[in-house]
Amino acid sequence: MSKTKPWFEEWFDSSYYHLLYGNRDQSEANHFIKNLLEYLQPNSNDHFLDLACGKGRHALEIALNGYKTTGIDLSANSIEEAKKINNALLSFHVGDMRHIHFEDNFEYIFNLFTSFGYFETVDGQKETLRSINSQLKENGTFVLDYFNTNKVEKLIREKPNREITKDGVHFKTKKRISNQFISKEINITDGDQTRTFYEHVWRLTFNNFSELLSNAGFKIQTIFGDYELNKFNTEESERLIIIAQKL
């Protein structure tokens, strides 16, 4: 009997995932990267890794600013699309964030747009952070962009269910909060075909990340609450953006 794939392998490699989230804003990604680079002030020869890069919208902007950039993602379909924008400074590879192995280490590793907290057990999250630490050069910088769990849970309580139709495909989503996860059930009707996918992301707060990062050999330098890099507010900020240094 074949083992069922983890939800993220099945859902992120699905054409329905790309249809549902196809309107993600490139200009927003560009603005965020611009703000990060202005804050971080990297050297011209620094090497960046965009971890869980999707189709490469953030990685492309880093490279367009003149930095050597590598992107990896578990989704072969996403990487196939990303490779269409390869250039002299930019390359993409299929890979698992828990097992990063490159010959050259990185000055910066970015993990953006809530691309963390997917694994069933806390050991999966710890393994990911240890892997990131091992691929950073001495005093290297890790940037983690996660949703603000408190704000997300407030919004879910107000409106847990949504429906949308895109290109004739009807999506009905149901979000739920459990002790461990923020979960989404995605029910899809495509003509006479129906499919159901799931998302399960850990309910991680700043305190959780502080402990996880410390145990993985990082020191948090600063935190921000949005893509403008404004101060983080526990209840109201849209994002939790952590800048951490390898010890």
N, C-alpha and C positions, 0 to 999 in steps of 0.2 A: 504494500500500500504506500503510495507516494505521500510525502509529508506536505501539509498545507503551507503555502508560502506565507511569510509575515505580511501583514496588511500593507506595509509601505512598498514592498516589492511588487505586489499585485496592482495596487492603486496607482502609484507613481508612474508605472510603465504602461498604464492604460491610456488609450486615445481619449477616453471620457475625462480623465484628469486634466489633460491639456485643453480640452474644450471648455470645461467648467472654469478653469483658472487662466484662460487664454488672454484675459484683458489686463494682466498684471502690468503695471505702469513702468515702462523703461525710463521715462523722465524722472520718476521718483527714485528709481535705482541709481540713476546717474547723479542726482542731487545728493543722495545719501553717501555715495562713494566720494564725491567731491568734498563733502563735509568731513568725512573720516580722514581723507588724505591730508586735508589742511590741518586737522588736529594732530595727526600722527607724525607728520613731517618726515616721511621715509627718505632714505638715501636713494640716489638715482639707480644704483645697481642692486637694490633689494629685490628679493624674489617673494611673490605672494602665492598662497594657495587658497583658492575658493573651494571650501569643503561643502559638499552637497550643493553643487553649483547649478543644478537644473539645466536649462538651455543656455546658461552663460551670460545672463544680462548684467550681473555685477562684475563678473570676471572681464567681460569686454570693456567695461568702463575703466577698470583698473589699468588694463593694457593700453587703452587709448590715452591714458595719462603718462605713458612712457615706461611702465614697470613690467618686468617679466612676470607672467602670470600663468599658473596651472590651475585647471579646474577638474575636480573629480565628482562623480555622481554614480549612485548605484543603478540608475535607470539607463539602460542601453539606448532606449528611444530618445531620451533627453540628450545624451552625449552624441548620438548620431546627428541631431539637429545642431548642437553646439559646435561640432567640428566644421560646420559650414562657415563659421566665422574665425577659424584658425588663422593666425598670422605669425610673423616672425617672433612676436613677444608672447603669443597666446597659444596654449595647447590644452586639450581635454582628454580625459581617460575615464573609463568605467572603473569604479573602485568602491570599497566598503570603508566608511569612516572609522570603523573599529580596527582596521588593519591597513594603515597607510605606510607604504614602503617606497620611498624615492631615494635615489643615490645622493642627491643634494638636498640639504635641509633648507628651511624657509626662515626668513626674517619675520614674516607675517602670515598668520593663518586666520581667515575669515570664515565664520559659520553664520550665515545670515538668513533672515526671514523665517524664523522658527524652524530650523532644520536640525533640531536636537530633541532628545526626549522621546524617541520613537520606540525604543526597545522595551521588551516586556518586563525586564527586571532592572533593578538599579545597577547591577553589575555591568549591564550593557552600556549604561551612561558612563560609568567609571572607566570602562575599557576604552571608550571613545576619547575621553579626556587624557588618559595615559598615552594613547596613540598620538594625539595632537601634540602633547608635550615632547614626545620622542622625536617628532619631525621638525620641531622648532630649534633654531640655533640658540646659542647661549644668549640669555636676556631677550629672546624673541617675544613677539607680542601676539596674543590671541584675542580676537574680537568676536564676541558672541551676541547675536541679535535674536531675542526671544520675545514672545508676547508677554505683556504684563498680566499675569494670571489673575490677579484681583479684579482688574478692569474687564477682562474677558468673561469671567464668571458672572459679573454684574450684568453684562450685556446678554449672556445666555439666559439668565433668569428672566430678563425682560422679554426676550423673543427667542425661544429655543428652536423654532421651526421656520424654515424658509422654502420657497419654491421659485424656480426660474426655468425658462425654456430658452435654449440656445441652439440655433441651427436645426430646429425641429426635434431636439432631444430635451425631454423634460426631467429636471432634477428636483427631487424633494429631499431636503437635508434636515436631520434631527440632531441637535446637540444635547449632550448630557454631561453632568458632572458627577464623578464617583470619588471615592476616597483617594484613588491613585491617579486617575486619568481625567482629562477633558476629551470626550469622545464625540465623534460625528458619524452618523449613519447616512450614507448617500444612496438613495433609491432612484434608479434611472429607468425611464421608459423611452425606448427608441423604437418607434413603430410598434410592432407586435412583440418586441423583445424587452425583457426586464432584467436588470442587473442590480446587485447591491454590493457596495464597497464600504469600508470603514476607515476612520482615522482615530488613533488613540495616542494622545500626547500627554506626557507626564505633567502633573500640576506642580511645577517647580517655581518657587519664589526666590527672591534675592538671597534669603537665608539659606535655602537649599543649595543654590549655586555657590555661595560663599564656602560652604563646607565641602562640596564636591571639588571645587577648584583648588582649595587648600590641600586637600588630600592627594590631588593629582600633581602637585608641585608648582602651583601658580600663586601669584600674589595679585589681588585685584587693585588696579590703579585708580580707576574711576568708573562711574556708571552714568548713563544718560537715559532719558525717558521718551525720546522720539528721534526722527531722522534729521531734525534740526539741531540735535545734540543739546537739547534743553535739559535742565535738572530733572532727575527721576522723582516722581511722586507716586508713592505706593498705591494710592487709590485711583488716581486720574490719568497717569501716563499711559499712552498707547503701547509703548514698547519697554523692554528692559534690555538695554545695550551695555554690555560689560566689556571693559578693556582690562586685560590681565597680562601680567608678564611672567615668563618662565623663570623660575628661581634657579 
